[in-house]
Amino acid sequence: MDPVIVVGAGPVGLTLSLALAAQGVPCVVLDEDPATNETRPARTVVLREDTADLVERLGCKTLGHEGTRWSGWRSVRRRQVVRELPLGVLGEGSRDGDPLPPSPVHLPQHALTRGLWDAVAAQDLVRVVPFSRIDTLEQDAAGVTVHTREPNATWWRGSYLVGCDGARSTVRKLLDIRFPGRTAVERHAVAALRTELPWPGQAVLHRLPPWRGGGDEVTARPLPDGAWRLDWLLPPRGELVTPDALITRIRDTLAGWCGETPPYELLDTGVYTLHHRLALSWRAGRAFLAGDAAHLLGALGTQGVDEGLRDAENLAWKLAEVWHHGPSEVLLDSYQAERRAAVAARLRAADQSLPILRGSGGLRTLLPGSARGHDALLADGHLGHGPLGAPPSYAHSPLAPPRAEAHTSVGTPPGTPVADVRVTAPDGTTVRLRERLGLGHLLVVLVAPGTGVWDRRHWKTAGVMPRLAEAVEALPVSSELLVTEGYPGASAHTVLLIRPDGHLVASFGGVRPQELHAAANTVRGGDVRASARSDRTADVN
């Protein structure tokens, strides 16, 4: 079968190609201009816990030494600290007996891209072709054909195509897909610098700073090696920010925080305008859109690259399934149904919050004592919580099985990402659950307290394991059986069915082979695929 064509070698396109290769699908990445990955310390990305795990699992090694995790989040309004929240790595540290909220990973975007490039270079199933700008896209029932212009003028044939080619996507234009939305939602002056601030390791959001030129809001987010990224919120439309004016902002802000301007090394500056746009369709036949080609967001701390990586993870396992086992329209359509709905909800939450947080009156004046509420809303966007930042739920996906009597509730609602518990495979290997994701199969996890003392040689003959192993073997899609000593909200002998991208399909009270089979069948596209295969067989005969 022909490889999948990925257009664009930014973070999303490279992540998608690596995720497909991890599931045995070859890719050709057509990159228009490799030189676009310029070194810009002021252009950074914030990765949530799940997306950071994704790129590390795919072989990106730059997060550990070129990214940093914040030790805490501090919110200040005028001169008063409104909120101080300690953060940590998942499973490490606690406050009042409760685990610390996980910190995101903050790193320059060029470092993330370089790490993904290095991972691609070690992957035999991914071929990157630089200086390849497509100008023609044609589809038929068996695949996609594209033409690239000089200097690499040629035709390429693929089974499917994914446009990861940014906000000005050529793929989107060739597919004639509209990209409506709002222009200049927010504008920021940005500086990356190396200095010492009074709160080492903490990210700081300062609203209405009391010094001249501070504006309505300024944030400081730490980077490795004593560096910081500072963002000043600017009016959506206003005068140009000259280099001299930006230097004045930097000096006044540092003096406002430190009492006087400390020594600093300026690394990079920029002015960024953020737009909110959402493509009307994310799929056209065998062609798909992902990342900035499908959506633009970024106001109030929302993260466009982070959402693009979720696009890649969601689409990769579905393309891998149809590439290996035949087409399923339900499965392929679910990419748009899930991801477009999730991003639309994020944009809707941001658009509803902007008048409250940025307006000079109106709704903001109707919220008594709202400073803390405003802070919590902004923190959500930056830290990955609430409507502005929490991982998406696919509870209403076409791949979600209907609620059955055998289903039981656990701490993770159906459709949401599972908790990253320790799991053990029948061969005795013990790993984090997320380390088993993205390998092209469903995960079936048995909650069995006390398994730490089991003799691994007798696992398949102990308790409910024989019956469960037989049920997993009979599933209509490749699946891996794992065991965990405990899972939040789950009782002994609870069985979890998990998608390759880590979202919970369903949880069952005990071993329920028939219900487990039905749920797995729904996840892979259901009986529609079986009917299509029967029709093709009848046509051949």
MIMARZA-323508 format. One line per field, with one value per residue (C-alpha): residue number from 1; residue in one letter; x, y, z. Coordinates in Angstrom, 3 decimals. Layout:
BEGIN
seq = c(NUM ...)
type = c(A ...)
u = c(X ...)
v = c(Y ...)
w = c(Z ...)
***
This chain:
BEGIN
seq = c(1 2 3 4 5 6 7 8 9 10 11 12 13 14 15 16 17 18 19 20 21 22 23 24 25 26 27 28 29 30 31 32 33 34 35 36 37 38 39 40 41 42 43 44 45 46 47 48 49 50 51 52 53 54 55 56 57 58 59 60 61 62 63 64 65 66 67 68 69 70 71 72 73 74 75 76 77 78 79 80 81 82 83 84 85 86 87 88 89 90 91 92 93 94 95 96 97 98 99 100 101 102 103 104 105 106 107 108 109 110 111 112 113 114 115 116 117 118 119 120 121 122 123 124 125 126 127 128 129 130 131 132 133 134 135 136 137 138 139 140 141 142 143 144 145 146 147 148 149 150 151 152 153 154 155 156 157 158 159 160 161 162 163 164 165 166 167 168 169 170 171 172 173 174 175 176 177 178 179 180 181 182 183 184 185 186 187 188 189 190 191 192 193 194 195 196 197 198 199 200 201 202 203 204 205 206 207 208 209 210 211 212 213 214 215 216 217 218 219 220 221 222 223 224 225 226 227 228 229 230 231 232 233 234 235 236 237 238 239 240 241 242 243 244 245 246 247 248 249 250 251 252 253 254 255 256 257 258 259 260 261 262 263 264 265 266 267 268 269 270 271 272 273 274 275 276 277 278 279 280 281 282 283 284 285 286 287 288 289 290 291 292 293 294 295 296 297 298 299 300 301 302 303 304 305 306 307 308 309 310 311 312 313 314 315 316 317 318 319 320 321 322 323 324 325 326 327 328 329 330 331 332 333 334 335 336 337 338 339 340 341 342 343 344 345 346 347 348 349 350 351 352 353 354 355 356 357 358 359 360 361 362 363 364 365 366 367 368 369 370 371 372 373 374 375 376 377 378 379 380 381 382 383 384 385 386 387 388 389 390 391 392 393 394 395 396 397 398 399 400 401 402 403 404 405 406 407 408 409 410 411 412 413 414 415 416 417 418 419 420 421 422 423 424 425 426 427 428 429 430 431 432 433 434 435 436 437 438 439 440 441 442 443 444 445 446 447 448 449 450 451 452 453 454 455 456 457 458 459 460 461 462 463 464 465 466 467 468 469 470 471 472 473 474 475 476 477 478 479 480 481 482 483 484 485 486 487 488 489 490 491 492 493 494 495 496 497 498 499 500 501 502 503 504 505 506 507 508 509 510 511 512 513 514 515 516 517 518 519 520 521 522 523 524 525 526 527 528 529 530 531 532 533 534 535 536 537 538 539 540 541)
type = c(M D P V I V V G A G P V G L T L S L A L A A Q G V P C V V L D E D P A T N E T R P A R T V V L R E D T A D L V E R L G C K T L G H E G T R W S G W R S V R R R Q V V R E L P L G V L G E G S R D G D P L P P S P V H L P Q H A L T R G L W D A V A A Q D L V R V V P F S R I D T L E Q D A A G V T V H T R E P N A T W W R G S Y L V G C D G A R S T V R K L L D I R F P G R T A V E R H A V A A L R T E L P W P G Q A V L H R L P P W R G G G D E V T A R P L P D G A W R L D W L L P P R G E L V T P D A L I T R I R D T L A G W C G E T P P Y E L L D T G V Y T L H H R L A L S W R A G R A F L A G D A A H L L G A L G T Q G V D E G L R D A E N L A W K L A E V W H H G P S E V L L D S Y Q A E R R A A V A A R L R A A D Q S L P I L R G S G G L R T L L P G S A R G H D A L L A D G H L G H G P L G A P P S Y A H S P L A P P R A E A H T S V G T P P G T P V A D V R V T A P D G T T V R L R E R L G L G H L L V V L V A P G T G V W D R R H W K T A G V M P R L A E A V E A L P V S S E L L V T E G Y P G A S A H T V L L I R P D G H L V A S F G G V R P Q E L H A A A N T V R G G D V R A S A R S D R T A D V N)
u = c(0.000 1.208 2.697 0.849 1.878 2.419 2.736 4.777 7.703 6.858 6.164 2.747 3.836 6.925 4.942 2.313 4.931 6.663 3.353 2.447 5.887 5.556 2.489 4.186 2.920 5.473 5.329 6.680 7.017 7.015 8.602 8.489 11.387 13.559 15.165 11.982 13.128 15.177 16.522 14.125 14.359 11.312 9.133 8.331 5.767 4.057 3.319 0.809 1.610 0.038 1.563 5.010 4.765 3.709 6.748 9.147 7.607 8.231 11.943 12.205 15.048 15.197 12.520 14.813 17.669 16.119 12.728 11.832 8.984 7.764 7.967 4.846 2.357 2.074 -0.696 -0.309 -2.828 -1.396 0.887 -0.970 -0.299 -3.694 -2.682 0.369 0.116 2.974 3.443 5.322 5.991 3.150 3.447 6.085 5.467 2.302 0.645 -1.607 -1.558 -2.803 -0.514 0.745 -0.825 1.549 3.641 3.678 6.954 8.180 10.811 11.742 9.811 13.011 14.325 11.158 11.347 15.023 14.358 11.612 13.912 16.527 13.906 12.804 16.414 16.546 13.254 13.444 9.723 9.813 11.276 11.587 11.831 12.916 12.115 8.887 5.964 2.812 0.708 -1.687 -3.764 -5.922 -7.871 -9.422 -10.936 -7.526 -5.371 -4.048 -1.688 0.161 2.620 5.524 7.085 10.727 13.413 11.896 9.196 7.633 4.436 3.864 1.360 -0.025 -2.779 -3.818 -2.586 -2.460 -1.894 0.236 1.470 0.481 -1.898 -1.472 -1.962 -1.635 -3.432 -6.420 -6.564 -6.293 -9.144 -11.167 -11.916 -12.927 -11.047 -13.304 -12.628 -11.420 -8.367 -6.033 -7.726 -4.660 -1.302 1.807 5.275 7.672 11.247 13.499 16.252 18.600 18.385 17.505 13.961 12.674 10.734 13.138 11.365 7.859 5.697 4.196 1.087 0.957 -2.274 -2.451 1.212 1.648 4.559 4.522 4.237 3.308 0.016 -2.850 -0.899 2.623 3.741 7.152 7.705 11.021 13.142 16.316 19.704 18.306 16.330 12.789 10.116 8.272 4.974 3.248 -0.392 -0.832 -3.981 -5.279 -4.585 -2.093 1.162 4.243 6.445 9.879 13.094 13.629 10.082 10.532 13.813 12.040 9.297 11.901 13.817 10.652 9.209 12.406 12.712 9.075 9.697 13.225 13.299 15.855 16.760 19.049 21.716 20.159 21.144 18.627 18.308 15.414 12.351 9.191 5.617 3.019 -0.571 -2.888 -5.862 -8.738 -9.771 -11.334 -11.474 -15.032 -13.955 -10.946 -11.447 -12.047 -12.016 -8.539 -7.088 -7.035 -5.956 -4.083 -2.418 -2.447 -3.810 -7.016 -7.143 -5.537 -5.782 -3.545 -5.425 -5.656 -2.895 -4.389 -1.716 -1.888 1.089 -0.217 -3.576 -1.836 0.050 -3.273 -4.543 -1.556 -2.012 -5.748 -5.378 -2.315 -3.911 -6.966 -4.921 -2.762 -5.835 -7.295 -3.867 -3.350 -6.914 -8.982 -11.082 -13.709 -15.566 -16.846 -13.302 -11.904 -14.850 -14.376 -11.154 -13.098 -15.981 -13.640 -10.865 -12.799 -15.416 -12.689 -10.911 -14.230 -15.096 -11.692 -12.190 -15.732 -14.507 -11.815 -14.232 -16.694 -13.949 -12.285 -14.978 -14.833 -11.044 -10.087 -13.081 -13.032 -16.580 -19.596 -19.561 -16.419 -18.164 -21.023 -18.793 -18.298 -15.007 -14.041 -10.265 -9.672 -12.134 -10.344 -7.031 -8.334 -9.647 -6.303 -4.383 -6.558 -5.426 -1.744 -1.669 -4.033 -7.182 -10.842 -12.497 -9.440 -6.863 -8.037 -7.412 -10.396 -13.148 -14.538 -17.569 -19.899 -17.670 -19.106 -16.547 -18.050 -20.063 -23.533 -23.776 -24.408 -25.479 -22.065 -20.300 -19.063 -17.770 -14.135 -12.245 -11.867 -15.119 -15.496 -13.891 -11.262 -7.530 -6.737 -4.617 -0.974 -0.773 1.922 0.976 2.492 2.414 2.069 5.824 6.506 7.538 6.329 5.984 3.838 0.540 1.345 4.438 2.122 0.131 0.479 1.562 -1.430 -3.571 -6.187 -5.205 -7.203 -6.240 -7.311 -7.359 -6.015 -4.749 -1.818 -0.403 2.977 3.526 2.254 4.582 4.714 5.097 1.544 -0.260 -2.304 -3.679 -4.457 -7.944 -9.916 -6.864 -7.553 -11.061 -9.921 -6.957 -9.298 -11.696 -8.864 -7.591 -11.046 -11.388 -11.885 -8.879 -5.313 -5.207 -2.709 -3.611 -2.093 -2.584 -2.445 -2.566 -4.909 -6.710 -8.490 -12.103 -11.882 -12.585 -10.872 -11.462 -12.531 -11.558 -10.637 -10.717 -8.422 -7.871 -4.374 -4.334 -5.025 -8.724 -10.970 -13.522 -15.373 -14.857 -16.528 -17.352 -15.523 -14.745 -17.528 -16.372 -19.476 -19.628 -15.859 -16.065 -18.938 -17.088 -13.881 -15.883 -17.406 -13.967 -12.623 -15.567 -18.220 -20.187 -20.001 -16.511 -17.621 -20.485 -18.121 -15.795 -18.713 -19.818 -16.315 -16.160 -19.522 -18.371 -15.266 -17.285)
v = c(0.000 3.542 5.605 8.425 11.846 14.473 18.056 20.230 19.366 21.490 20.005 18.640 17.079 15.485 14.170 12.691 10.964 9.514 8.345 6.612 4.997 3.690 1.796 0.422 2.969 4.493 8.247 10.781 14.269 17.027 20.116 23.422 25.161 23.478 26.838 27.996 26.332 29.380 29.790 32.128 31.916 34.213 31.779 29.078 26.321 25.038 21.312 19.788 16.585 14.296 15.955 16.138 12.397 11.875 13.514 11.903 8.503 9.128 9.743 13.528 14.003 17.806 18.227 16.991 19.463 22.329 22.415 23.313 22.490 25.375 24.898 26.978 29.517 32.995 35.494 39.151 41.980 45.480 44.891 41.995 38.275 36.792 33.158 30.955 27.359 24.846 22.525 19.276 16.293 13.761 11.389 13.497 15.826 16.662 19.488 18.761 15.107 15.774 15.346 18.553 19.580 18.623 21.371 21.884 21.750 25.085 25.156 27.064 25.812 25.392 23.006 20.902 20.818 19.895 17.024 15.716 16.024 13.942 11.297 11.227 10.785 7.541 6.250 4.097 4.430 8.237 9.967 13.762 15.565 19.217 22.080 20.379 22.775 21.120 22.831 20.069 17.628 14.915 12.087 8.826 5.816 4.257 7.181 10.726 12.168 15.456 17.381 19.411 22.388 23.044 22.360 18.942 18.855 15.416 13.498 11.710 8.960 8.281 6.280 9.318 12.910 15.198 18.932 20.115 23.122 25.963 28.885 29.650 25.969 25.156 21.851 23.663 26.005 23.170 21.398 24.645 24.555 27.844 29.104 31.612 33.246 36.365 38.446 40.078 38.655 39.480 41.150 40.673 42.173 39.362 39.197 36.290 37.275 35.855 37.427 36.728 37.332 37.169 33.918 31.440 28.615 30.082 31.324 34.727 36.474 40.135 41.976 45.785 46.229 49.559 50.932 53.176 51.256 47.966 47.792 45.575 42.345 40.922 37.318 35.843 32.143 30.434 28.627 26.577 28.139 31.160 32.414 33.824 34.645 37.883 38.774 42.152 42.312 45.093 46.716 44.594 47.503 50.189 51.861 49.911 48.689 50.114 48.507 51.480 51.215 47.489 48.040 50.602 48.045 45.462 47.806 49.181 45.691 44.271 47.317 46.945 43.347 43.676 47.241 48.248 46.940 43.921 42.904 41.036 39.531 40.106 36.991 37.741 39.942 39.960 41.182 38.447 38.873 35.983 34.981 32.589 30.551 27.133 25.284 24.332 20.808 18.773 15.937 15.868 12.280 10.897 14.284 15.740 18.936 19.156 21.808 25.432 24.345 23.356 25.848 28.965 29.748 31.191 33.873 33.635 31.060 28.469 26.579 26.048 23.660 21.603 21.187 20.358 17.514 16.165 16.296 14.191 11.602 11.308 10.907 8.636 5.559 5.851 6.115 3.216 1.068 1.661 1.402 -2.074 -3.408 -1.606 1.572 2.578 5.793 5.931 5.733 8.339 10.704 10.477 12.520 15.628 14.810 14.576 17.056 19.841 19.741 19.872 22.853 24.612 24.283 25.745 28.699 29.224 29.318 31.846 34.048 34.015 34.853 37.664 40.324 39.486 39.493 42.183 44.527 47.813 47.319 45.274 41.775 42.398 45.043 42.642 40.103 41.225 40.084 38.713 39.270 35.751 34.329 36.113 34.779 31.226 31.529 32.780 30.163 27.474 28.522 28.585 25.438 23.161 23.141 23.985 24.892 26.857 24.162 20.749 17.687 16.996 14.493 12.392 11.143 12.005 10.557 8.181 5.722 5.849 2.703 3.192 2.915 -0.695 -2.353 -4.008 -0.635 0.669 4.108 4.845 8.060 8.691 9.433 7.658 9.638 11.358 10.553 7.746 8.148 7.263 4.347 1.692 -1.413 -4.856 -6.999 -10.809 -11.120 -9.266 -5.918 -3.015 0.418 3.548 3.100 5.941 4.068 1.445 3.989 4.680 1.178 0.440 -1.571 -1.149 -1.645 -3.851 -3.220 -5.450 -3.824 -6.509 -5.367 -7.361 -8.338 -7.074 -10.355 -12.595 -15.159 -13.940 -17.506 -18.295 -15.141 -16.701 -19.328 -17.031 -15.775 -14.207 -13.951 -17.038 -15.871 -12.283 -13.366 -15.473 -12.534 -10.204 -12.764 -12.824 -9.040 -7.758 -5.413 -5.925 -5.494 -5.772 -7.122 -5.323 -5.495 -2.729 -2.901 0.074 2.708 5.840 5.027 1.401 -1.694 -5.054 -6.909 -3.753 -4.020 -0.867 -0.618 2.162 3.631 3.823 7.569 6.995 7.912 5.590 3.708 1.973 0.301 -2.968 -4.527 -7.821 -9.844 -9.297 -10.857 -9.985 -6.355 -5.957 -7.267 -4.913 -1.867 -2.766 -3.208 0.258 1.819 0.405 1.714 -0.852 -3.117 -0.584 -1.856 -5.483 -4.667 -2.868 -5.854 -8.202 -6.000 -6.012 -9.809 -10.162 -7.890 -10.014 -13.233)
w = c(0.000 -0.756 2.105 3.826 2.493 5.204 3.942 6.293 8.575 11.591 15.035 14.005 10.713 12.250 15.229 12.920 10.756 13.838 15.315 12.052 11.787 15.364 14.121 11.018 8.465 6.034 5.391 2.929 4.430 1.798 3.315 1.504 3.260 5.913 6.713 8.468 11.714 12.673 16.190 18.014 21.836 22.156 20.200 22.723 23.222 26.330 26.295 28.678 30.501 27.873 24.792 26.418 27.055 23.426 21.836 24.309 23.590 19.879 20.462 20.939 23.429 23.709 26.385 29.141 28.649 26.641 28.354 31.916 34.271 36.397 40.154 40.673 39.364 40.903 40.129 41.092 40.732 41.121 44.145 45.745 45.299 44.430 44.137 44.539 43.322 43.639 40.663 40.229 38.014 37.966 40.921 42.675 45.617 47.514 49.394 52.375 51.350 47.812 44.779 43.203 39.899 37.048 35.547 31.775 29.864 28.450 25.696 22.514 19.503 17.482 20.174 19.975 16.167 16.218 18.624 16.355 13.318 15.132 15.916 12.254 11.136 13.132 11.693 8.539 7.727 7.380 4.312 4.371 1.010 1.396 -0.993 -2.079 -2.487 -3.778 -6.443 -7.486 -5.446 -7.002 -5.370 -6.514 -4.781 -4.062 -3.009 -3.417 -6.056 -5.605 -7.752 -6.353 -8.110 -8.927 -7.819 -6.959 -9.630 -9.602 -8.841 -5.532 -4.792 -1.320 0.314 2.360 2.737 5.778 5.462 8.394 6.449 8.735 8.803 5.077 4.210 0.520 1.146 2.633 -0.349 -2.892 -1.088 -1.204 2.528 4.143 7.226 8.997 12.333 14.121 13.287 15.846 18.927 21.031 20.418 22.554 22.749 23.656 24.929 25.838 28.254 30.837 34.295 37.937 39.148 42.752 42.188 40.509 38.694 39.048 36.192 36.987 35.695 36.745 35.988 36.113 37.135 38.958 36.929 33.879 30.593 32.248 30.378 31.464 31.844 31.751 32.204 32.999 32.293 33.059 30.500 31.104 31.942 33.765 30.765 30.843 28.311 29.075 27.352 27.502 26.430 23.859 22.498 19.557 17.237 18.112 17.338 16.293 19.137 18.377 19.696 22.018 23.377 23.997 25.841 28.032 28.785 29.732 32.051 33.710 34.232 35.720 37.986 39.061 40.107 41.538 42.929 40.333 36.896 37.406 34.892 31.969 28.631 25.862 23.677 21.325 20.873 18.808 18.457 17.909 16.782 17.672 15.530 16.141 13.104 12.537 9.214 8.264 7.371 8.505 6.046 2.293 1.030 1.666 2.642 6.169 7.924 11.239 13.391 12.234 8.852 10.698 13.562 15.016 18.717 21.395 23.343 27.147 27.394 25.047 23.123 19.347 19.067 21.973 20.251 16.967 18.634 19.895 16.305 15.231 17.980 17.315 13.556 13.575 15.142 12.906 9.711 10.913 11.526 8.051 6.382 7.863 7.952 5.343 5.246 7.771 7.038 10.624 11.990 9.593 10.077 13.848 13.545 12.573 14.903 17.889 17.247 15.552 18.315 20.992 19.426 18.733 22.429 23.334 20.968 22.231 25.842 24.927 22.973 25.881 28.379 26.452 27.118 30.827 31.132 28.646 28.603 30.467 31.666 30.727 32.138 34.185 36.277 36.998 38.768 42.391 43.903 40.520 40.647 41.932 39.420 36.591 37.825 37.972 34.417 33.098 35.071 33.471 30.014 30.938 33.109 31.185 33.305 32.760 29.447 28.276 28.859 30.068 27.874 25.592 26.212 23.362 25.280 22.376 19.665 17.044 18.451 21.962 22.786 24.267 28.011 29.017 32.244 32.545 32.562 35.894 36.872 37.713 38.435 34.698 32.822 29.451 26.621 28.784 29.099 31.524 34.645 34.109 36.572 36.720 34.740 34.296 31.169 31.394 30.725 33.980 32.479 34.653 33.021 33.056 31.237 28.808 27.644 26.084 24.050 20.333 19.327 17.115 19.499 22.188 25.825 28.182 31.815 34.704 38.151 40.487 43.922 45.241 41.866 42.966 44.777 41.965 40.468 36.866 35.572 36.704 35.619 32.865 35.221 38.182 39.111 36.257 33.993 31.846 30.977 30.363 28.241 26.118 25.715 24.664 22.169 20.559 20.140 16.560 16.809 18.029 21.813 24.666 28.106 31.119 34.885 37.500 41.285 41.473 39.463 40.779 41.670 40.508 42.573 42.242 38.944 37.092 33.422 31.450 27.648 26.399 22.926 21.390 22.162 25.865 26.071 28.080 25.993 28.829 32.194 33.171 36.513 36.019 32.910 30.366 27.056 25.045 26.184 25.806 22.226 21.369 22.739 20.859 17.660 18.082 18.561 15.285 13.252 14.053 11.778 8.934 8.142 8.228 5.847 3.475 3.434 2.741 -0.161 -1.652 -1.336 -3.047 -5.877 -6.413 -6.465)
***
